């Protein structure tokens, strides 16, 4: 599976700085569109609940997610004291799923955030300066972009070894090229508009033009695209852990839990599927929320 870069249009209307009232009206329109989108609201609420429960896990009175008990192995859902049963080592599944959300979400958000910072900076630089700088940056990105994202992530993780730190680094390198390409594309569009030419003609420094005239018009599409990559990062991180190239035992992480429970599918298939259900719902919520943001920011819709 290779990451596909969408053909993005600018999410916000391109305006001169003097059009502050029109800009406020645009963002008010975006908020109204989001408020009328029940799918996006439901997905946002689900994600807030998952994030809040993961962060508040130590204060929820849950069982110790690391405590094993060989006499309580693979207890079914609804067992006394274990609402979602126990895993192959007798550890409480509810506690491990909630604590696992911490690591899974961290492995999904952190690589995208790092790639957004580095890839966005490189893409905006390439798009604004153009010429040889653009060619150097984008041809370098094309080298990485030529590999399917799954294959690249597995190769990097395999070369660096298993572990959360190496997984974060591998996923960050995977996401830098697509974010850089999107950033370069939208920046190139903005660079050709009249108000940028007017700013240049007035003698404004390049950094001022980028900060005042460019960033406000390119950050929206870039952030929307980056949001859609969080779901991909969660799935890739879970896949690497499932293959033994990601998080190491006994840490609770959804992909690693799928790996350790794979033999239990013949004994208790519902229990074995629970980490996959969490990965699915979290990923689909990020995807649908990204689609909702894109639709709300599309002034032509």
NORCOR-V747810 format. One record per run of one state. SS is the DSSP state (2 for helix, 1 for strand, 0 for the rest). FROM is the first residue (numbers start at 1). LEN is the number of residues. If there is no record, write none. Layout:
# NORCOR-V747810
ss->SS from->FROM len->LEN
ss->SS from->FROM len->LEN
This chain:
# NORCOR-V747810
ss->0 from->1 len->19
ss->2 from->20 len->16
ss->0 from->36 len->2
ss->2 from->38 len->18
ss->0 from->56 len->1
ss->2 from->57 len->3
ss->0 from->60 len->10
ss->2 from->70 len->3
ss->0 from->73 len->6
ss->1 from->79 len->1
ss->0 from->80 len->2
ss->1 from->82 len->1
ss->0 from->83 len->3
ss->1 from->86 len->1
ss->0 from->87 len->5
ss->1 from->92 len->1
ss->2 from->93 len->37
ss->0 from->130 len->1
ss->2 from->131 len->15
ss->0 from->146 len->3
ss->2 from->149 len->12
ss->0 from->161 len->3
ss->2 from->164 len->28
ss->0 from->192 len->2
ss->2 from->194 len->8
ss->0 from->202 len->4
ss->2 from->206 len->37
ss->0 from->243 len->11
ss->2 from->254 len->7
ss->0 from->261 len->1
ss->2 from->262 len->5
ss->0 from->267 len->2
ss->2 from->269 len->29
ss->0 from->298 len->4
